[in-house]
Amino acid sequence: FLLVDDIVEYILGISAHQPEGFSVVNMGSGVETSVRSIAEYVLAAVGCERQILSLNKHLPGDPKSWRAEVSLLRRLVPHEQKSIQTAVEICVQHWLLTGPRMVEGDVICGELRRP
């Protein structure tokens, strides 16, 4: 997971470096982060204290964990990306500041909201 601002920094950095030949560059945080962690960050950012319910079902073909190998990215672009928790907080703050387009019946944190 990466904040789009960090992705842009990496793309600009790689294009400015212009390595010779063809290289595949993974873009990622290089940090293993579960979907559950992302959900917990979202709940915290909106101030919700509800518990996350998970079925804990492993789907065939889905890896139990995954982390991008980003050593080439780090060598090419010396950019310090934001943590995924900070990235989620930025996204939620943007969403809240730009006025989420709520419609009657939307539910946030278990509460029925009216526009």
N, C-alpha and C positions, 0 to 999 in steps of 0.2 A: 504494500500500500504506500502511495506517495501523494502528497498535495500537488495539485496541478502546477502551482508556482514553482515547485522544485523540479518537476518534469521539464518545464520551460527552461529553467536554468541549466539543466543537464543537456538539453537539445542544443541550446545556444553555445554552451561550453564545448560540446563535441564538434559542432560545426566550425567553431573558431579554431579548434586544434587541428582539424583536417588531417587525420592520420593517413599515411600512404596506404594504398591498397584497400582491401575490404575487411572490415572488422564487425563482428556482432557484439553489441554492447548491451548487456542487461541493464534495465532501469528498475530499481526497486530500493527498498530501504536496507536490504541485507539483514533485516531483523525479522525473525519469525513472529507473526502476529495472528492470533486466532480471530475468527469472525466474532466469537463471543466477546473477546476483548474490545473489538470495535463497537459492538452493541453496548457494552458497559460504558465506554467513553461517551457514546451518544446520550445515554441515559443521564450520566453525570453532567454533561454539558447543558442539558435542558432542565436539570434540577429534579429529575425523577428518581425516586427511591424504590421503585418497584423491582421485583426480582425477575430475572430472565429465566424463562422455562425452556429447556432444551430436551429434545427427544433422544439426543446422543446416539443417533443412528449413523453408522458408517455406510456410505454408498459405495458400491463397487466401482473401482477406478479412481476414486477420490483419494489423494494422498492424505495421510494423517497429519503431516506437517509439510511446509514448503517454505523455502527461503531463497531469494534470488542471489546468485553468486555475482557480486558487484565489484570485484577487485579491479577490473579494467576500468570501469566507470570512475572509481575513486582515483585511479592514476591519471586519467584524462582530465577530470574536472574536479578541482579542489573546492567543491561546494558543500557547505554544512547544511544538510536538509533538516527540516523540522521533524520532531518526533510524530508518530502517528496520532498520539493523544492530542498534541498541540494542533495538528492538522484538522482533526475532528472538531476541536473547539473553535477553530477559525471558521470552518464550514458552517457550524451551527450558529455562531454569532452572525455570520453573513446572512443566513437564512432568517434569523430573528430580526435583524436590522432592516432587511429589505421587505419585511412584512409578508409573512407566509400567506398565501392566498387560501384562506380557510373557507370551507363551505359548511353549512349546517350539517351536523352529524359527524364531523371529523372528531377523532379521538386522539388525544395526546396524553400519555401517561395515565391512561385509564379514565380520563375525564372527558365528558362530552363537551365540545367547544362550539360556540356559536360565533359566526363572523361579526 
